[in-house]
Amino acid sequence: MREGYEGTGPGAITPDGCAVEFYARLPVVEEPEIIAAAVPEGAHILELGSGVGRVTHALLERGFTVTAVDESAEMLERVRGARTIRSPIEELDLGETFDVVLLASFLVHAGDAGVRQGLLRTCARHVAEGGCVLIQREGEDYHANVPRERVDPGGFTVRVVSSQPIGDGVHSVRAEYEFPDAVWTQTFRSRPLSRRQFEAALTEAGLRVDRYLTEDRIWVRAVPATPADRGA
């Protein structure tokens, strides 16, 4: 288990506190449509942090080729129809590039700044010339509007119970996922990033924002920075 991360509930728990059984139940929502609208048809996508394949399978159904990466063997066992690779994202170096690199699930907000840098450098290392990186950010009020809950149409409740600052700009977040027959919890660390901080982190990794894909700026399309972008 990673320091500062914890999970409880039935079934396997991954090093970052994610419950495999919960994610196996979680429905896919708008992610595939957002991704498909931002990339070429039939693109080869490197999905970083694929989990059980919730988004993977929806992308395969839309005609994309997917290479799914996750550090949890229990998560990858649920993935069907995609090439799978078990590895921490920040350590990944496949020696190949992809049309699209996908870093969703708010992973860019890793509490450890060194891990965040590693994640973004992995994205930059694996995106092909002319390709793009799609990143999912936290909403502007993610840590301010707490506690909060929503009842999913699927019949379960998601609660963000607390978000406590623990120093150095990092928050410890506790979430609960309640189904009629089971409850899971997850505690994880998150580093809020303003738009300026986020874009600076991209620049440090050799990337730049191409455009924000959603009005709330949660979904971002980034591309490799050019010498002109770097001021060269």
Salt bridges, closest charged atoms under 4 A:
GLU21 OE2 - ARG78 NH2 2.54
GLU31 OE2 - ARG54 NH2 2.95
GLU33 OE2 - ARG62 NH2 2.49
GLU71 OE1 - ARG2 NH2 3.10
GLU90 OE2 - ARG2 NH2 3.30
ASP93 OD1 - ARG125 NE 3.86
GLU96 OE2 - ARG83 NH2 2.89
GLU138 OE1 - HIS109 ND1 3.54
GLU138 OE1 - HIS143 NE2 2.90
GLU140 OE2 - ARG217 NH2 3.64
GLU149 OE1 - ARG159 NE 2.86
ASP152 OD1 - ARG150 NH1 3.07
ASP168 OD2 - ARG191 NH2 3.21
GLU176 OE1 - ARG159 NH1 3.57
GLU176 OE2 - ARG174 NH2 3.97
GLU178 OE1 - ARG159 NH1 2.80
ASP181 OD1 - ARG25 NH1 2.83
GLU199 OE2 - ARG195 NE 3.27
ASP210 OD2 - ARG211 NH1 3.24
ASP210 OD2 - ARG221 NH1 2.87
ASP229 OD2 - ARG208 NE 2.76
